C-alpha cells in the first residue's frame, strides 16, 4: 500500500465524528484513522451498545394527566382518580388497524423506510412476495407499509414506532391487509400520501459547508418522514435543489427519521471531501438522535442504490466505533478524475487483498 493511499484515509477521517450519547466519556476524542483491507475506517467514541435497538423515549407525562395551573387558578378540581384509571386503561388498549373503516385506513396509509433488522428481513425471495408489507430499497433498509396515526391514538407500546412530529407510525402486517383491496393499490396510496406529507411539511434544505470543497445538502424539518425522503430522492432533489446535476449520481444518507443528507457525485478532491463529510456527519446525527434510522452511506446511480459504508461497533471493553468506506468502481474512477487528482493519489484503491 502506498503512503499516498494511507494518507488519503487519514485525511478523509481526521474530523470528529462526535461522541455517542451512549458513551461514558461525553467529551470524546478525535477519531483515529485506520485501514483494513480496502475499507477506510474512521473511529469515534462510544460504548459497546446495540445502537440498532430503539431508544426509549422515557416516561413522559401527558398534559391531561394532571390539572394545569390555569385550571387550578379557576378553582377547578383535579380529575377523579377513576378518570385516571379509565384513561390509563384506554392507553393500554391494543390498537388493531382492522377496526378502522376503509376511508380512515386509506387516508392514514403511508410508506416509510425501515432497517432490515427492524423489519426482520432474512430471505429476499420470501420477504418480498407480491403481498408482502415490505419492498426492497437498499442493503440496510426496506420500504414498509405503515399507518400514520396521531400520537394520542392508543397503541401498544411494544408495537408503536415513535417518530416525532406528533405522529406514531404503526407497521402493518399481512393480516392487517385482509379485505383492503390489492396490495399494490395500498402501496400507491402510501407513496402518494408520503409525497404529499413531505411537500406540505416545513421541509427545508440548508448547506453544510465547513470548509473548502466540503458541501452537503441537509434536508430536515419537523415531519417524521424526512428520513424516508430517499424514496423520492430524484424528485426531491430536482424540486428543492434544481441546480444540482443528478446525471452522475447522488450520495445520500438517512441517519434519522428527521434528516436526509445529500450531495451529487463530483470528481477528485471535491468528491473525496464529500465522502468524508457525509460519513462523519451521518454518524454524528445517528448517535445523537432518538429516532435512529441508518448511518450508512449510499450511492444512487443509473437508478440503482448501493450501500458503500458500514458501521462496526466496538468489542467489549473498547470505546471506538469504525466507519468503513468501500467505494464502488464507479466512485473510484470519479475520485481519480479532475485536475486536482494526482496520478498516484488513489492508484490501486480497492484492489488490496481482503
Helices and strands as residue ranges (DSSP letters): H 3-12, E 33-36, E 39-45, G 63-65, H 69-73, H 81-91, G 97-99, H 102-107, E 109-115, H 116-119, H 124-127, E 134-136, E 141-150, E 160-162, E 167-171, G 174-177, H 183-200, E 204-211, E 214-220, G 226-232, H 233-240, E 250-256, E 259-264, H 268-288, E 292-301, E 304-307, E 309-312, E 320-325, H 329-335
